[in-house]
């Protein structure tokens, strides 16, 4: 496996890394995580990801025993070790930071915890994790299903908290994959679209971009926020509104945003073609503008 692991500051190979079976992340999904993607030697929007981690910790009543500066230092230490592996010096990487509440005795009580919060950093190759693209051509769109499973209500487990408890989305994805789709979208209990399994959702109708509002029970996507900012700069009108599944079939374009997939068109939903089945002009404009923003921001951070 082309990966390097960091467990509480110790950089290890993937077969050397170990976490206790009494870790609460393993026992209860009592953990948080963030994912970022590197461009060259820089993880894009890493500070925003670490800020969101702190907000997630507040939502799940987790006291972090490490600060953002520690996480950031260790993330880049792990990236440096990854890029030192043969063939990786110019390779972009996937990074996953996982923070568990700790380990100790079995039981929900905080008094059962006997260690500080445990952090694990995985840095590995992006190969096979994202749609292929060339420098000249963005990736092709994907085909998704609107899952019969509903998005977990924020009153049960707030989606704004990026936690390790991911069965809701994982099962929606597996259902979709079994039926020949690339991924899945989830509705809330009222039938309004929320987001995908690991991404935020947008559609375009008459050159107006629409996306579900945060109060609809969605993750505060880091890439979503950046794309909203870019759209505003480009003079594209954006609305954050609730909408049912039927609205997507009236759309001229549908696309998703995520740290790994960037801006990616959805060209088919439930077997029905969206628009002409190709990447639409607004989606394409945002794809290129997002890529330009990455180049500008990462070059500026090196100055």
C-alpha positions as CSV (number, residue, x, y, z in Angstrom):
1,X,0.0,0.0,0.0
2,X,1.4,3.4,-1.0
3,X,0.7,5.1,2.3
4,X,2.3,6.5,5.5
5,X,0.6,6.6,8.9
6,X,1.1,8.9,11.8
7,X,-0.2,7.7,15.2
8,X,0.0,10.4,17.9
9,X,3.2,11.8,16.3
10,X,4.9,8.5,15.4
11,X,5.3,8.0,11.7
12,X,4.9,4.4,10.6
13,X,4.3,2.2,7.6
14,X,0.7,1.0,7.1
15,X,1.5,-2.5,8.5
16,X,3.2,-1.1,11.6
17,X,0.4,1.3,12.8
18,X,-1.7,0.0,15.6
19,X,-4.7,1.4,17.6
20,X,-6.1,-0.2,20.7
21,X,-9.3,-2.3,20.4
22,X,-10.5,-0.3,23.4
23,X,-10.3,2.9,21.4
24,X,-13.7,4.6,21.4
25,X,-13.5,5.3,17.7
26,X,-13.4,1.5,17.2
27,X,-16.0,0.6,19.9
28,X,-18.6,3.4,19.3
29,X,-17.6,5.4,16.2
30,X,-16.8,8.1,18.8
31,X,-14.4,10.0,16.6
32,X,-14.1,12.9,14.2
33,X,-12.3,13.2,10.9
34,X,-11.3,15.5,8.1
35,X,-10.1,14.9,4.6
36,X,-7.9,17.1,2.5
37,X,-6.1,16.8,-0.8
38,X,-2.6,18.0,-1.6
39,X,-1.5,19.9,-4.7
40,X,2.2,19.7,-4.8
41,X,3.5,20.1,-1.3
42,X,0.4,22.0,0.0
43,X,-2.9,20.6,1.4
44,X,-5.5,22.9,0.0
45,X,-7.7,24.8,2.5
46,X,-6.2,22.8,5.4
47,X,-6.8,25.6,7.9
48,X,-10.5,25.6,7.1
49,X,-10.6,21.8,7.6
50,X,-9.0,22.2,11.0
51,X,-11.4,24.9,12.0
52,X,-14.3,22.6,11.1
53,X,-12.7,19.9,13.2
54,X,-12.8,22.2,16.2
55,X,-16.5,23.0,15.5
56,X,-17.2,19.3,15.2
57,X,-15.5,18.7,18.5
58,X,-17.8,21.2,20.2
59,X,-20.9,19.6,18.7
60,X,-20.0,16.2,20.0
61,X,-18.7,17.4,23.4
62,X,-15.1,16.2,22.7
63,X,-12.3,18.1,24.3
64,X,-9.3,18.0,21.9
65,X,-6.0,17.4,23.7
66,X,-4.0,18.6,20.7
67,X,-4.3,22.0,19.1
68,X,-4.6,22.8,15.4
69,X,-0.9,23.7,15.1
70,X,0.0,20.2,16.3
71,X,-2.3,18.6,13.8
72,X,-1.0,20.8,11.0
73,X,2.7,20.1,11.9
74,X,2.1,16.4,12.0
75,X,0.1,16.3,8.8
76,X,3.0,17.9,6.9
77,X,5.5,15.7,8.6
78,X,3.5,12.7,7.4
79,X,3.3,14.2,3.9
80,X,7.0,14.7,3.8
81,X,7.5,11.0,4.7
82,X,5.0,10.0,2.0
83,X,6.8,12.1,-0.7
84,X,10.1,10.5,0.3
85,X,8.8,7.1,-0.8
86,X,10.1,5.9,-4.2
87,X,8.0,7.5,-7.0
88,X,6.1,9.8,-4.7
89,X,8.1,13.0,-4.9
90,X,5.7,14.7,-7.3
91,X,2.6,12.8,-6.4
92,X,-0.5,14.5,-5.0
93,X,-1.9,12.8,-1.9
94,X,-5.0,12.1,0.1
95,X,-4.9,13.0,3.8
96,X,-7.3,11.7,6.4
97,X,-7.0,13.0,10.0
98,X,-9.0,11.0,12.6
99,X,-9.4,12.0,16.2
100,X,-10.9,9.6,18.7
101,X,-12.1,10.5,22.2
102,X,-9.5,8.1,23.5
103,X,-9.4,4.6,24.9
104,X,-10.0,2.9,28.3
105,X,-12.7,0.8,29.8
106,X,-15.8,-0.3,27.9
107,X,-18.7,2.1,28.7
108,X,-20.2,5.4,27.5
109,X,-19.1,7.4,30.6
110,X,-16.3,9.8,30.2
111,X,-14.8,8.4,33.4
112,X,-14.1,5.2,31.5
113,X,-11.6,7.1,29.3
114,X,-8.0,6.6,30.3
115,X,-6.0,8.4,27.6
116,X,-6.0,11.8,25.9
117,X,-7.7,12.1,22.5
118,X,-5.8,10.0,20.0
119,X,-5.1,11.3,16.5
120,X,-4.2,9.2,13.4
121,X,-3.1,10.7,10.1
122,X,-3.2,8.7,6.9
123,X,-1.5,10.1,3.8
124,X,-1.7,7.9,0.7
125,X,-1.8,8.0,-3.0
126,X,-5.0,9.4,-4.7
127,X,-4.8,6.6,-7.3
128,X,-8.3,5.0,-7.7
129,X,-9.9,7.5,-5.3
130,X,-10.9,10.2,-7.7
131,X,-12.2,10.4,-11.3
132,X,-9.4,10.6,-13.9
133,X,-8.7,13.8,-15.6
134,X,-6.0,15.3,-17.8
135,X,-4.6,18.8,-17.7
136,X,-6.7,19.8,-20.7
137,X,-10.0,18.0,-19.9
138,X,-12.0,17.7,-16.7
139,X,-13.2,14.3,-15.6
140,X,-16.4,12.8,-17.0
141,X,-19.6,13.1,-15.0
142,X,-21.1,10.4,-12.7
143,X,-24.4,8.5,-12.5
144,X,-26.1,8.6,-9.1
145,X,-29.2,7.2,-7.4
146,X,-31.5,9.0,-5.0
147,X,-31.4,6.6,-2.1
148,X,-34.5,5.2,-0.5
149,X,-32.6,5.7,2.8
150,X,-33.2,9.1,4.3
151,X,-30.4,11.4,5.6
152,X,-30.1,11.1,9.4
153,X,-32.0,14.0,11.0
154,X,-29.9,16.7,12.6
155,X,-31.8,16.1,15.8
156,X,-30.4,12.6,16.0
157,X,-26.9,13.1,14.7
158,X,-26.1,16.6,13.4
159,X,-24.5,16.2,9.9
160,X,-22.6,19.5,10.6
161,X,-20.4,17.3,12.8
162,X,-18.0,15.3,10.7
163,X,-17.9,12.2,12.8
164,X,-16.6,8.7,12.3
165,X,-20.2,7.3,12.5
166,X,-20.8,7.0,8.8
167,X,-23.1,4.0,8.4
168,X,-26.0,6.1,7.0
169,X,-24.0,7.3,4.0
170,X,-22.0,4.0,3.6
171,X,-25.2,2.0,3.3
172,X,-26.7,4.4,0.9
173,X,-23.5,4.1,-1.2
174,X,-23.5,0.3,-1.1
175,X,-27.2,0.2,-2.1
176,X,-26.4,2.5,-5.1
177,X,-23.3,0.5,-6.1
178,X,-25.3,-2.8,-6.0
179,X,-27.7,-1.3,-8.6
180,X,-25.0,-0.1,-10.9
181,X,-24.7,3.6,-9.8
182,X,-21.5,5.5,-9.0
183,X,-22.9,7.1,-5.8
184,X,-26.0,8.2,-4.0
185,X,-28.0,11.3,-3.0
186,X,-30.0,11.4,0.3
187,X,-33.3,13.2,1.1
188,X,-34.4,14.3,4.5
189,X,-37.6,13.0,6.2
190,X,-39.7,15.6,4.3
191,X,-38.4,14.4,0.9
192,X,-36.1,17.4,0.3
193,X,-32.6,16.8,-1.1
194,X,-29.7,17.2,1.4
195,X,-26.4,16.0,0.0
196,X,-24.5,13.0,-1.3
197,X,-22.7,10.3,0.7
198,X,-19.5,12.3,0.8
199,X,-20.3,15.5,-1.1
200,X,-22.4,18.6,-1.4
201,X,-25.1,19.0,-4.1
202,X,-25.9,21.8,-6.6
203,X,-28.2,22.1,-9.6
204,X,-28.5,24.7,-12.3
205,X,-31.7,26.0,-13.9
206,X,-31.8,28.9,-16.3
207,X,-28.3,29.9,-15.3
208,X,-29.2,30.1,-11.6
209,X,-27.3,27.8,-9.2
210,X,-29.2,26.2,-6.3
211,X,-27.9,24.2,-3.4
212,X,-29.6,23.0,-0.1
213,X,-29.2,25.3,2.8
214,X,-27.2,24.4,5.9
215,X,-30.3,24.2,8.0
216,X,-31.5,21.4,5.8
217,X,-29.1,19.1,7.7
218,X,-26.0,19.1,5.6
219,X,-22.2,19.2,6.2
220,X,-20.7,22.7,6.0
221,X,-18.5,21.7,3.1
222,X,-15.2,23.4,2.8
223,X,-15.2,23.1,-1.0
224,X,-18.9,24.0,-1.1
225,X,-18.0,27.3,0.7
226,X,-15.2,28.0,-1.8
227,X,-17.4,27.3,-4.8
228,X,-20.1,29.6,-3.5
229,X,-17.4,32.3,-3.1
230,X,-16.1,31.7,-6.7
231,X,-19.6,31.8,-8.2
232,X,-20.3,35.1,-6.5
233,X,-17.0,36.5,-7.9
234,X,-18.0,35.3,-11.4
235,X,-21.4,37.0,-11.2
236,X,-23.3,33.7,-11.1
237,X,-26.6,33.9,-9.1
238,X,-26.8,31.3,-6.3
239,X,-29.7,30.4,-4.1
240,X,-29.6,28.3,-1.0
241,X,-33.1,26.7,-1.0
242,X,-34.9,23.5,0.0
243,X,-36.0,21.4,-3.0
244,X,-37.6,18.0,-3.7
245,X,-36.1,15.3,-5.9
246,X,-38.3,16.3,-8.8
247,X,-36.5,19.6,-9.1
248,X,-33.3,17.8,-10.2
249,X,-35.1,16.3,-13.2
250,X,-36.0,19.8,-14.4
251,X,-32.4,21.0,-14.0
252,X,-30.2,22.0,-16.9
253,X,-27.1,20.8,-14.9
254,X,-26.3,19.0,-11.7
255,X,-22.9,18.9,-10.0
256,X,-21.3,18.0,-6.7
257,X,-18.4,19.5,-4.7
258,X,-15.9,17.8,-2.4
259,X,-12.3,18.2,-1.4
260,X,-11.3,15.1,-3.5
261,X,-13.6,15.4,-6.5
262,X,-13.5,19.2,-6.6
263,X,-16.4,20.2,-8.9
264,X,-17.8,17.2,-10.7
265,X,-20.9,16.9,-12.9
266,X,-23.7,14.5,-12.3
267,X,-25.0,13.5,-15.7
268,X,-27.6,10.9,-14.8
269,X,-29.9,10.5,-11.8
270,X,-32.0,7.4,-11.3
271,X,-31.3,6.4,-14.9
272,X,-32.6,9.7,-16.3
273,X,-30.2,12.0,-18.2
274,X,-29.6,15.5,-16.9
275,X,-29.7,18.1,-19.6
276,X,-27.9,16.7,-22.7
277,X,-26.0,14.2,-20.5
278,X,-22.7,16.2,-20.7
279,X,-21.0,18.7,-18.5
280,X,-23.0,21.9,-18.7
281,X,-21.5,25.4,-19.2
282,X,-21.9,26.7,-15.7
283,X,-20.4,23.5,-14.2
284,X,-17.5,23.8,-16.6
285,X,-17.0,27.4,-15.7
286,X,-16.9,26.6,-12.0
287,X,-14.5,23.6,-12.6
288,X,-11.9,25.8,-14.3
289,X,-12.4,28.7,-11.9
290,X,-11.9,26.4,-8.9
291,X,-8.7,24.9,-10.4
292,X,-7.4,28.4,-11.1
293,X,-8.1,29.3,-7.5
294,X,-6.2,26.3,-6.3
295,X,-3.2,27.3,-8.4
296,X,-3.3,30.9,-7.2
297,X,-3.7,30.0,-3.5
298,X,-1.1,27.3,-3.3
299,X,1.5,29.4,-5.2
300,X,0.7,32.4,-2.8
301,X,1.2,30.1,0.2
302,X,4.7,29.3,-1.0
303,X,5.8,32.9,-1.2
